[in-house]
Amino acid sequence: MFEFFNIPHTYEKLVPERNGSEKLIELPNILPTFEKFAVNTGVCAEDLIMWCREHKEFSDTYKKCQALQKDMLNDLALRGFYNATYTAFAAKNLTDMCKESSHDTEIRDAYLKAMSELTNDKMGK
């Protein structure tokens, strides 16, 4: 399970440009989820929770995978790869990031906007 979640956050891809040359761009990897891991291993996500209750070692690995997922979500969101509204929804539902003050929201939104503009400039949008 750890290998499934411990993936690079991004990858690079050469894309053609109008002038015939190619440009290297950075793209986000797909965020690994416990639901996807469960389906790929032939079980349900609820089984993973049950295994956590029954096996300490599995529970420890599950918690490490949660941390990897949270780190990837934060990294890619802050670099502008994810929509800010959906990121907030995902963070509240996939991680332990549930509460935020209005001040935190203003700072995050300003940062995400700035990062999005930088990313769009980098990707030639």
C-alpha positions as CSV (number, residue, x, y, z in Angstrom):
1,M,0.0,0.0,0.0
2,F,2.8,2.4,0.8
3,E,4.2,2.1,-2.7
4,F,0.8,3.0,-4.1
5,F,0.7,6.3,-2.2
6,N,4.4,7.1,-2.3
7,I,4.5,8.5,-5.8
8,P,6.0,11.6,-7.4
9,H,3.6,14.5,-7.2
10,T,4.3,15.5,-10.8
11,Y,5.8,14.3,-14.1
12,E,7.1,16.1,-17.1
13,K,5.8,15.8,-20.6
14,L,7.0,17.1,-23.9
15,V,4.1,18.9,-25.8
16,P,4.3,20.2,-29.4
17,E,4.2,23.9,-29.9
18,R,2.8,25.8,-32.9
19,N,6.2,26.5,-34.3
20,G,7.0,22.8,-34.5
21,S,9.3,22.7,-31.5
22,E,8.5,20.9,-28.2
23,K,8.0,22.3,-24.8
24,L,8.5,20.5,-21.5
25,I,5.6,21.0,-19.1
26,E,5.0,19.7,-15.6
27,L,1.7,17.9,-15.0
28,P,0.2,16.5,-11.7
29,N,0.0,12.8,-11.1
30,I,-3.4,11.5,-10.1
31,L,-4.0,11.8,-6.4
32,P,-3.9,8.3,-4.9
33,T,-7.0,7.4,-2.9
34,F,-7.9,4.6,-0.5
35,E,-10.9,3.8,-2.7
36,K,-8.7,3.3,-5.8
37,F,-6.2,1.3,-3.8
38,A,-9.0,-1.0,-2.5
39,V,-10.5,-1.5,-6.0
40,N,-7.0,-2.3,-7.4
41,T,-6.4,-4.9,-4.8
42,G,-9.9,-6.4,-5.1
43,V,-11.5,-5.3,-1.8
44,C,-13.7,-2.4,-0.6
45,A,-12.5,0.7,1.1
46,E,-14.4,-0.4,4.2
47,D,-12.3,-3.5,4.4
48,L,-9.2,-1.3,4.8
49,I,-10.8,0.4,7.8
50,M,-11.6,-3.0,9.3
51,W,-8.0,-4.2,8.8
52,C,-6.8,-1.1,10.5
53,R,-8.8,-2.1,13.6
54,E,-7.5,-5.7,13.5
55,H,-3.8,-5.2,12.5
56,K,-1.6,-2.6,14.1
57,E,1.1,-2.8,11.4
58,F,-1.5,-2.3,8.7
59,S,-3.0,0.7,10.7
60,D,0.5,2.2,10.9
61,T,1.0,1.9,7.2
62,Y,-2.5,3.3,6.5
63,K,-1.7,6.4,8.6
64,K,1.6,6.9,6.7
65,C,-0.4,6.7,3.4
66,Q,-2.8,9.3,4.8
67,A,0.1,11.6,5.4
68,L,1.5,11.0,1.9
69,Q,-2.0,11.7,0.4
70,K,-2.4,14.9,2.4
71,D,1.1,16.1,1.4
72,M,0.4,15.5,-2.2
73,L,-2.9,17.3,-2.0
74,N,-1.4,20.3,-0.3
75,D,1.6,20.5,-2.6
76,L,-0.4,20.3,-5.8
77,A,-3.1,22.6,-4.6
78,L,-0.6,25.2,-3.5
79,R,1.2,25.1,-6.8
80,G,-2.1,25.7,-8.6
81,F,-2.7,22.3,-10.2
82,Y,-6.1,21.9,-8.4
83,N,-9.2,24.0,-8.3
84,A,-9.3,25.8,-5.0
85,T,-12.9,25.0,-4.2
86,Y,-12.5,21.3,-4.9
87,T,-9.3,21.2,-3.0
88,A,-11.0,22.6,0.1
89,F,-13.7,19.9,-0.3
90,A,-11.2,17.2,-0.8
91,A,-9.0,18.4,2.1
92,K,-12.0,18.3,4.5
93,N,-13.2,14.9,3.3
94,L,-9.9,13.1,2.7
95,T,-7.7,14.5,5.4
96,D,-7.9,15.9,9.0
97,M,-8.0,19.5,7.7
98,C,-11.5,20.3,8.8
99,K,-11.6,23.7,10.4
100,E,-10.3,27.0,9.2
101,S,-10.8,30.6,10.2
102,S,-11.9,33.3,7.7
103,H,-8.4,34.7,8.0
104,D,-6.9,31.4,7.0
105,T,-9.3,31.2,4.0
106,E,-8.3,34.7,2.8
107,I,-4.6,33.9,3.0
108,R,-5.1,30.5,1.3
109,D,-7.2,32.0,-1.5
110,A,-4.7,34.8,-2.1
111,Y,-1.8,32.2,-2.2
112,L,-3.7,29.8,-4.5
113,K,-4.5,32.7,-6.9
114,A,-0.9,33.8,-7.0
115,M,0.3,30.2,-7.5
116,S,-2.3,29.6,-10.2
117,E,-1.2,32.7,-12.1
118,L,2.5,31.5,-11.8
119,T,1.5,28.0,-13.0
120,N,-0.5,29.4,-15.9
121,D,2.4,31.6,-16.9
122,K,4.7,28.6,-16.7
123,M,2.4,26.4,-18.8
124,G,2.0,29.2,-21.4
125,K,-1.7,29.9,-20.7
